[in-house]
Amino acid sequence: MRRLLLILVLGLLAAPAAIAQVGAWQAHTSFRQVVDLSASDASIWVATTGGVFAYDPAGSELRRFTPAEGLHNVLTQAVLYSAACECVWIGYRDGVLDRLDVLTGAVRSFRDIERAAQFPSRTIRRIVEQGDSLLVATDFGLVVFDPVRGEVRDTYSQLGSLTPGATVYDVVVGGLDGETPAFWLATAEGIARAPLDTPNPKDPASWTIEAVPGSGPLTALAIFEGALYAGGASAVFRRAGPGAYAEVVRTGVVQRLRPVGDRLMSVSGFSLVAIDAAGGVQTVSSPALQAMRSVVEGPDGGLWVGDEAAGLVATEPIAAGALTLDVIAADIYPEGPYDGQFSDLAFAGDGTLWLGGVRGSNVGFYKLSPDGTWTSYTSRFRPELVGRRTEFRYAHVDARGHAWVGSFGGALLEVTLEDEIVVHDQSNSSLRRAEAVTDETFIIIGGIGSQPDGTVWVTNVDAARPLSVWQPGEGWASLPSPIG
């Protein structure tokens, strides 16, 4: 099973013995991977794979929320700030809907969608406020939620000729030029439309399905300057009339469409596309942003981007004719590890906690200092790791306080007390490649142990001589397998 993006430790990590003390749980999660954004008049609310945080651009203040602060989970999927209740609505992959009170921080969870067990997947994709209701796009249709009573009013899971229980990725409400105001739903099989005044939206006949040729699954919608725009697997489309759609611009998978100021912003991984009222298109990108998920206008009037690698990012307004998105500040998120999946833990004598990363996450390893400061050893922050396989799974601390971190295919690293990274591989040690491969650099490390005198023992998985030892003042030596 996939490990939770979460570790829990008790109280202050001043020493290993602190684990035995009675205290409140604290969650250490990674808030780097942004999945959605929403803005209030004071803060930007950020949904991530490690919980939710709020950022105040005026005071550069961060507020973080995890299960330790009452959230249902860390695997958020959608976020919406509502001025009506001064609260934030948070949707999860399992269908739970949280309401977070902005003033008090109190959280209440609603499980009606989660309990719809007749549908195999109940992920909440988007949350939209419409009058006195919340429109919730889910993996089985559109749910109308009463935010005052805290219950589901209606569920529309049979949408015209679509497969019953079709996934709804996005929803907008509004009237297009010369047309009756309607619900507009983005699905994998086209766009579903039903007039707002339809007497019975539960009736499949109330919904008209409009195909968008060449779009693939439709993942985002927006109404801009009286027209409907739809984002698909590789392009943005504009509705030219009933059932007629024209391609506006080629992109990657469109994650979000959102009007910002006098332009419509399309977010798709490496690029941000600005579309003006006249249909003009401007595509910008930045080397710092490689997995953009959402965009929003902040309370400061600035353009803010949510990225899976760089967290919350402040950018300059997009200048006319520019090809580059100018980043003002990146990596804005609460203190925490770069990634939230861990495979191993090791304490140093001073209470420093070292953590190995999970196989396949390809992100590195981590250190949690006694003062609560996190250090992430990844190629993003440490040039010594650029180009090196970073599946560092195993952590050990020797008697000197040096951390030893073993990898799957990236050899062995030693981190000194001065925070210097020393690489131990085929060039300077007895460690060798796995016999099944020809790449001399593909060195697999298994267990790591040490003795009080500083001697370090390492298992070199699948190597011809699978056990190596490093001794202070003498260096490396390898031993044959004790099993004939």
C-alpha positions as CSV (number, residue, x, y, z in Angstrom):
1,M,0.0,0.0,0.0
2,R,1.1,3.6,-0.7
3,R,2.6,5.1,2.5
4,L,0.7,8.0,3.9
5,L,2.3,11.4,3.3
6,L,2.6,11.9,7.0
7,I,4.8,11.1,10.0
8,L,3.7,11.7,13.5
9,V,6.0,12.4,16.4
10,L,5.3,13.4,20.0
11,G,6.2,16.7,21.5
12,L,9.6,18.2,21.0
13,L,12.2,16.0,19.4
14,A,15.0,17.1,21.8
15,A,16.1,13.5,22.3
16,P,14.9,10.0,21.4
17,A,13.6,9.7,24.9
18,A,11.0,12.4,24.1
19,I,9.0,9.8,22.2
20,A,8.2,8.2,25.5
21,Q,6.9,11.4,27.0
22,V,3.2,12.2,27.1
23,G,2.3,15.1,24.8
24,A,0.2,16.3,21.9
25,W,0.8,14.8,18.5
26,Q,2.3,17.0,15.8
27,A,2.1,16.2,12.1
28,H,5.2,16.7,9.9
29,T,3.9,16.7,6.3
30,S,5.1,18.1,3.0
31,F,3.1,21.1,1.8
32,R,5.1,21.4,-1.4
33,Q,2.8,19.6,-3.8
34,V,0.0,22.1,-4.5
35,V,-3.2,20.7,-6.0
36,D,-5.6,23.7,-5.8
37,L,-5.8,27.4,-4.8
38,S,-8.5,29.8,-3.6
39,A,-8.2,33.4,-2.3
40,S,-10.0,35.4,0.3
41,D,-9.7,39.1,0.9
42,A,-6.7,38.5,3.2
43,S,-5.1,35.2,2.3
44,I,-4.4,32.6,-0.4
45,W,-5.7,29.2,0.6
46,V,-3.6,26.3,-0.6
47,A,-4.6,22.6,-0.9
48,T,-1.7,20.2,-1.0
49,T,-0.9,16.5,-0.6
50,G,0.1,17.3,3.0
51,G,-2.8,19.3,4.2
52,V,-3.9,22.9,3.7
53,F,-2.2,26.2,4.5
54,A,-3.1,29.9,4.3
55,Y,-0.6,32.5,3.2
56,D,-1.0,36.2,3.9
57,P,0.9,38.2,1.3
58,A,0.8,41.4,3.3
59,G,2.5,39.9,6.4
60,S,4.1,36.8,4.9
61,E,2.4,34.8,7.5
62,L,1.6,31.1,7.2
63,R,-1.1,29.0,8.9
64,R,-1.0,25.3,8.5
65,F,-3.7,22.7,8.9
66,T,-3.2,18.9,9.1
67,P,-5.0,16.0,10.8
68,A,-3.3,17.2,14.0
69,E,-5.3,20.5,13.6
70,G,-8.5,18.6,12.8
71,L,-8.5,18.0,9.1
72,H,-10.0,14.7,7.9
73,N,-6.9,13.7,6.0
74,V,-3.8,15.1,4.2
75,L,-4.7,14.0,0.6
76,T,-6.7,17.1,-0.4
77,Q,-8.1,17.5,-3.8
78,A,-10.0,20.8,-3.9
79,V,-10.3,24.0,-1.9
80,L,-12.8,26.9,-1.9
81,Y,-12.9,30.0,0.3
82,S,-16.5,31.2,1.1
83,A,-17.1,34.7,2.3
84,A,-20.6,33.7,3.2
85,C,-19.5,31.6,6.1
86,E,-15.9,32.9,6.5
87,C,-14.9,29.4,6.0
88,V,-12.9,27.2,3.7
89,W,-14.3,24.1,2.1
90,I,-11.9,21.2,1.5
91,G,-12.6,18.2,-0.7
92,Y,-10.7,14.9,-0.5
93,R,-10.0,11.9,-2.7
94,D,-12.2,9.7,-0.6
95,G,-15.2,12.0,-0.8
96,V,-15.1,13.6,2.6
97,L,-15.9,17.3,2.7
98,D,-14.4,19.5,5.4
99,R,-15.5,23.0,6.6
100,L,-12.7,25.0,8.2
101,D,-13.6,28.1,10.2
102,V,-11.2,30.8,9.2
103,L,-11.4,32.6,12.6
104,T,-11.3,29.7,15.0
105,G,-9.6,27.0,13.0
106,A,-12.3,24.6,13.9
107,V,-13.0,21.8,11.4
108,R,-16.1,19.8,10.8
109,S,-16.2,16.8,8.4
110,F,-19.2,15.8,6.2
111,R,-19.3,12.3,5.0
112,D,-22.4,12.0,2.8
113,I,-20.4,11.8,-0.4
114,E,-17.9,9.3,1.1
115,R,-20.9,7.1,2.1
116,A,-22.2,6.8,-1.5
117,A,-20.8,3.2,-1.6
118,Q,-22.8,2.3,-4.8
119,F,-20.0,4.2,-6.7
120,P,-16.5,2.7,-6.7
121,S,-14.7,6.1,-6.6
122,R,-16.0,9.2,-4.8
123,T,-13.2,11.7,-5.3
124,I,-14.1,15.4,-5.0
125,R,-12.7,17.2,-8.1
126,R,-14.0,20.7,-7.7
127,I,-16.1,22.8,-5.3
128,V,-18.1,25.8,-6.6
129,E,-20.4,28.2,-4.7
130,Q,-23.7,28.9,-6.3
131,G,-26.3,30.9,-4.4
132,D,-27.0,29.1,-1.1
133,S,-25.5,25.8,-2.3
134,L,-22.2,24.2,-3.0
135,L,-21.8,22.4,-6.3
136,V,-19.4,19.5,-5.9
137,A,-17.9,17.8,-8.9
138,T,-17.2,14.2,-8.1
139,D,-16.2,10.9,-9.7
140,F,-19.9,9.9,-10.0
141,G,-21.6,13.1,-11.0
142,L,-22.6,16.5,-9.6
143,V,-23.6,16.8,-5.9
144,V,-25.6,19.8,-4.6
145,F,-24.6,20.3,-1.0
146,D,-26.4,22.5,1.6
147,P,-23.7,24.3,3.5
148,V,-26.1,25.5,6.3
149,R,-27.8,22.2,7.0
150,G,-24.6,20.3,6.3
151,E,-26.2,17.7,4.0
152,V,-26.6,16.7,0.4
153,R,-29.6,18.2,-1.3
154,D,-29.4,16.4,-4.6
155,T,-27.1,14.2,-6.7
156,Y,-27.1,14.2,-10.5
157,S,-25.4,11.1,-11.6
158,Q,-27.4,10.3,-14.8
159,L,-26.5,13.0,-17.3
160,G,-28.2,12.6,-20.6
161,S,-26.6,9.9,-22.7
162,L,-23.4,9.8,-20.6
163,T,-22.4,6.6,-18.8
164,P,-24.3,6.6,-15.5
165,G,-22.1,7.8,-12.7
166,A,-19.7,9.6,-15.1
167,T,-16.9,11.6,-13.5
168,V,-17.5,15.3,-13.4
169,Y,-14.1,17.1,-13.4
170,D,-15.3,20.7,-13.3
171,V,-18.5,22.8,-13.1
172,V,-19.5,26.3,-13.9
173,V,-22.8,28.1,-13.8
174,G,-23.9,31.0,-16.1
175,G,-25.5,32.2,-19.2
176,L,-23.7,32.6,-22.5
177,D,-24.6,35.3,-25.0
178,G,-28.2,34.8,-25.9
179,E,-28.7,31.6,-24.0
180,T,-30.5,30.6,-20.8
181,P,-28.3,30.4,-17.7
182,A,-27.3,26.7,-17.2
183,F,-25.2,24.2,-15.4
184,W,-22.1,23.3,-17.4
185,L,-20.2,20.1,-16.5
186,A,-16.8,18.9,-17.8
187,T,-16.7,15.1,-18.2
188,A,-14.6,12.5,-20.0
189,E,-17.4,12.1,-22.6
190,G,-18.1,15.7,-23.4
191,I,-19.9,18.7,-21.9
192,A,-23.2,18.2,-20.1
193,R,-25.6,21.2,-20.0
194,A,-28.9,21.7,-18.1
195,P,-30.8,25.0,-17.7
196,L,-30.9,26.3,-14.2
197,D,-34.7,26.4,-14.3
198,T,-35.1,22.8,-15.4
199,P,-37.8,21.3,-13.2
200,N,-35.9,18.0,-12.5
201,P,-32.1,17.8,-13.1
202,K,-32.3,14.2,-11.9
203,D,-34.0,13.3,-15.1
204,P,-31.4,12.3,-17.7
205,A,-33.5,14.0,-20.3
206,S,-32.8,17.4,-18.7
207,W,-29.2,17.2,-19.8
208,T,-27.9,17.9,-23.3
209,I,-24.5,16.5,-24.2
210,E,-22.1,18.4,-26.4
211,A,-19.1,16.6,-27.8
212,V,-15.8,18.4,-28.2
213,P,-13.9,16.5,-31.0
214,G,-10.3,15.9,-30.3
215,S,-10.4,17.1,-26.7
216,G,-10.0,13.8,-24.8
217,P,-11.3,14.0,-21.2
218,L,-12.5,17.5,-20.4
219,T,-10.8,18.6,-17.2
220,A,-11.6,22.3,-16.8
221,L,-14.2,24.9,-17.6
222,A,-14.7,28.7,-17.4
223,I,-17.1,31.3,-18.6
224,F,-15.1,34.3,-19.9
225,E,-16.5,37.4,-21.7
226,G,-19.8,35.6,-22.3
227,A,-18.2,32.5,-23.8
228,L,-17.6,29.0,-22.5
229,Y,-14.0,27.7,-22.6
230,A,-13.1,24.0,-22.0
231,G,-9.8,22.5,-21.3
232,G,-8.9,19.0,-22.4
233,A,-6.0,16.6,-22.7
234,S,-4.0,18.8,-25.0
235,A,-5.8,22.0,-25.9
236,V,-8.2,24.7,-24.8
237,F,-11.5,25.0,-26.8
238,R,-14.0,27.9,-27.1
239,R,-17.7,27.2,-27.6
240,A,-18.8,29.0,-30.8
241,G,-22.4,27.9,-30.5
242,P,-24.6,25.0,-29.5
243,G,-22.5,21.9,-30.0
244,A,-19.8,23.8,-31.9
245,Y,-16.3,24.1,-30.4
246,A,-13.1,25.6,-31.9
247,E,-9.6,25.0,-30.7
248,V,-8.0,28.1,-29.2
249,V,-4.5,26.9,-28.3
250,R,-2.5,23.7,-28.0
251,T,-1.3,22.9,-24.5
252,G,-0.6,20.0,-22.2
253,V,-3.4,18.6,-20.0
254,V,-5.4,21.6,-18.8
255,Q,-5.4,21.5,-15.0
256,R,-7.4,24.8,-14.4
257,L,-9.2,27.5,-16.3
258,R,-9.7,30.7,-14.3
259,P,-10.5,34.3,-15.2
260,V,-7.8,36.6,-13.7
261,G,-8.3,40.3,-14.3
262,D,-9.0,40.9,-18.0
263,R,-7.7,37.6,-19.1
264,L,-8.5,33.9,-18.9
265,M,-5.6,31.8,-17.5
266,S,-5.1,28.2,-18.6
267,V,-2.8,26.1,-16.4
268,S,-1.2,23.1,-17.9
269,G,2.0,21.7,-16.3
270,F,4.9,23.5,-17.9
271,S,3.0,26.5,-19.3
272,L,0.6,29.2,-18.4
273,V,-1.6,30.6,-21.2
274,A,-3.3,34.0,-21.0
275,I,-6.3,34.4,-23.3
276,D,-7.7,37.9,-23.8
277,A,-11.2,39.0,-24.8
278,A,-10.3,39.3,-28.4
279,G,-9.1,35.7,-28.5
280,G,-5.4,36.7,-28.4
281,V,-3.2,34.0,-26.9
282,Q,0.1,34.4,-24.9
283,T,1.9,31.4,-23.6
284,V,4.6,31.8,-20.9
285,S,6.7,29.4,-18.9
286,S,9.4,29.3,-16.3
287,P,12.3,26.8,-15.6
288,A,11.3,27.1,-11.9
289,L,7.8,25.8,-12.6
290,Q,7.4,22.3,-14.1
291,A,4.1,21.0,-12.7
292,M,1.7,23.9,-12.4
293,R,-1.8,22.9,-11.1
294,S,-3.7,26.1,-10.3
295,V,-3.6,29.9,-10.5
296,V,-5.4,32.7,-8.6
297,E,-5.4,36.4,-8.2
298,G,-4.3,37.1,-4.6
299,P,-5.7,39.7,-2.2
300,D,-2.7,41.8,-3.1
301,G,-3.8,41.8,-6.8
302,G,-0.8,39.7,-7.8
303,L,-0.8,36.5,-9.9
304,W,-0.1,33.4,-7.8
305,V,0.6,29.9,-9.1
306,G,0.4,26.6,-7.4
307,D,3.0,24.1,-8.5
308,E,3.7,20.4,-7.5
309,A,7.4,21.0,-7.1
310,A,7.7,24.7,-6.1
311,G,4.7,25.1,-3.8
312,L,3.0,28.5,-3.8
313,V,4.7,30.9,-6.2
314,A,4.4,34.6,-6.6
315,T,4.9,35.9,-10.1
316,E,5.0,39.3,-11.9
317,P,2.1,40.3,-14.1
318,I,2.5,38.8,-17.6
319,A,4.0,41.5,-19.8
320,A,2.8,42.0,-23.4
321,G,4.8,39.8,-25.7
322,A,6.7,38.0,-22.9
323,L,7.6,34.3,-23.2
324,T,8.8,33.9,-19.7
325,L,6.8,34.0,-16.5
326,D,8.9,36.1,-14.1
327,V,9.0,34.4,-10.6
328,I,9.2,36.8,-7.6
329,A,9.3,34.1,-5.0
330,A,8.9,30.3,-5.0
331,D,8.9,27.5,-2.5
332,I,6.4,29.3,-0.3
333,Y,5.0,26.7,2.1
334,P,5.2,25.8,5.8
335,E,8.3,24.2,7.3
336,G,8.5,20.6,6.5
337,P,10.1,18.0,4.3
338,Y,10.3,18.3,0.5
339,D,8.3,15.1,0.3
340,G,6.1,13.3,2.8
341,Q,6.9,9.6,2.2
342,F,9.5,8.0,4.4
343,S,11.0,4.5,4.5
344,D,13.4,4.7,7.5
345,L,14.1,6.7,10.6
346,A,17.4,7.1,12.6
347,F,18.1,9.3,15.6
348,A,21.4,11.0,16.3
349,G,22.6,11.4,19.9
350,D,21.6,15.1,19.9
351,G,18.0,14.3,18.9
352,T,18.4,15.0,15.2
353,L,16.1,12.7,13.2
354,W,17.3,11.4,9.8
355,L,14.7,10.0,7.4
356,G,15.1,7.9,4.2
357,G,12.8,8.4,1.3
358,V,10.4,5.9,-0.2
359,R,11.4,3.8,-3.2
360,G,10.0,5.4,-6.4
361,S,9.5,8.8,-4.9
362,N,13.0,9.9,-6.4
363,V,13.2,12.9,-4.1
364,G,16.1,12.3,-1.6
365,F,16.4,12.1,2.2
366,Y,15.7,14.4,5.1
367,K,16.8,15.8,8.4
368,L,14.7,17.1,11.2
369,S,16.7,19.2,13.7
370,P,15.8,19.4,17.4
371,D,14.6,23.0,16.9
372,G,12.0,21.7,14.4
373,T,13.9,22.9,11.3
374,W,13.8,20.6,8.3
375,T,16.6,20.1,5.7
376,S,15.7,18.3,2.5
377,Y,18.6,16.6,0.7
378,T,17.4,16.7,-2.9
379,S,18.8,17.7,-6.2
380,R,16.6,20.8,-6.1
381,F,18.6,22.1,-3.1
382,R,21.9,20.2,-3.2
383,P,24.0,20.3,-6.4
384,E,26.0,17.2,-5.2
385,L,22.8,15.2,-5.9
386,V,22.1,16.5,-9.4
387,G,22.1,13.6,-11.9
388,R,22.4,11.0,-9.1
389,R,19.7,8.5,-8.4
390,T,17.9,9.7,-5.3
391,E,16.0,6.7,-4.0
392,F,17.8,7.0,-0.6
393,R,15.8,4.6,1.5
394,Y,18.0,3.7,4.5
395,A,19.3,6.0,7.2
396,H,21.8,5.3,10.0
397,V,23.8,7.5,12.4
398,D,27.2,6.4,13.6
399,A,28.9,7.2,17.0
400,R,30.4,10.4,15.6
401,G,27.0,11.8,14.6
402,H,27.6,11.3,10.9
403,A,24.6,10.2,8.9
404,W,24.9,7.3,6.4
405,V,22.2,7.0,3.8
406,G,21.9,4.1,1.5
407,S,20.2,4.1,-1.9
408,F,18.7,1.8,-4.5
409,G,21.1,2.3,-7.4
410,G,22.8,5.5,-6.1
411,A,25.5,4.1,-3.8
412,L,26.1,5.4,-0.3
413,L,26.2,8.9,1.1
414,E,27.7,10.2,4.3
415,V,26.7,13.5,5.8
416,T,29.3,15.0,8.1
417,L,28.6,17.2,11.1
418,E,29.6,20.2,8.9
419,D,26.8,19.1,6.5
420,E,29.2,18.0,3.8
421,I,28.0,15.2,1.6
422,V,30.6,12.5,0.9
423,V,29.7,10.0,-1.8
424,H,31.0,6.4,-1.4
425,D,30.8,4.5,-4.7
426,Q,32.8,2.3,-7.0
427,S,35.4,5.1,-7.4
428,N,36.5,5.4,-3.8
429,S,35.2,2.4,-1.9
430,S,34.7,-1.4,-2.1
431,L,31.1,-1.0,-3.0
432,R,30.2,-2.4,-6.4
433,R,27.3,-2.7,-8.9
434,A,24.7,-5.3,-8.8
435,E,25.8,-8.3,-10.8
436,A,22.6,-8.3,-13.0
437,V,23.4,-4.9,-14.5
438,T,26.3,-3.5,-16.5
439,D,26.1,0.1,-15.2
440,E,29.0,0.4,-12.8
441,T,27.3,3.2,-10.9
442,F,24.2,1.1,-10.1
443,I,25.1,0.3,-6.5
444,I,22.4,-1.0,-4.2
445,I,22.7,-0.5,-0.5
446,G,20.7,-2.6,2.0
447,G,21.4,-2.5,5.7
448,I,23.7,-0.1,7.5
449,G,25.2,-0.6,11.0
450,S,28.1,0.7,13.0
451,Q,30.2,0.1,16.1
452,P,31.1,2.4,19.0
453,D,34.6,2.9,17.5
454,G,33.1,4.3,14.3
455,T,33.4,1.2,12.1
456,V,30.5,1.1,9.6
457,W,29.1,-2.1,8.1
458,V,27.1,-2.0,4.8
459,T,25.3,-4.7,2.8
460,N,26.0,-4.3,-0.9
461,V,22.9,-5.9,-2.4
462,D,23.5,-8.3,-5.4
463,A,27.2,-7.5,-5.6
464,A,29.8,-10.2,-6.0
465,R,31.1,-9.4,-2.5
466,P,27.9,-8.3,-0.6
467,L,29.4,-7.1,2.6
468,S,31.6,-4.0,3.0
469,V,33.2,-2.4,6.0
470,W,34.6,1.1,6.5
471,Q,37.1,1.7,9.4
472,P,38.3,5.1,10.6
473,G,41.8,5.6,9.4
474,E,41.8,2.5,7.2
475,G,39.1,3.0,4.7
476,W,37.0,0.3,2.9
477,A,37.3,-3.4,2.5
478,S,34.8,-6.0,1.2
479,L,34.0,-9.5,2.4
480,P,32.6,-12.5,0.5
481,S,29.2,-13.9,1.3
482,P,29.2,-16.1,4.5
483,I,26.8,-18.4,2.6
484,G,28.7,-20.6,0.2
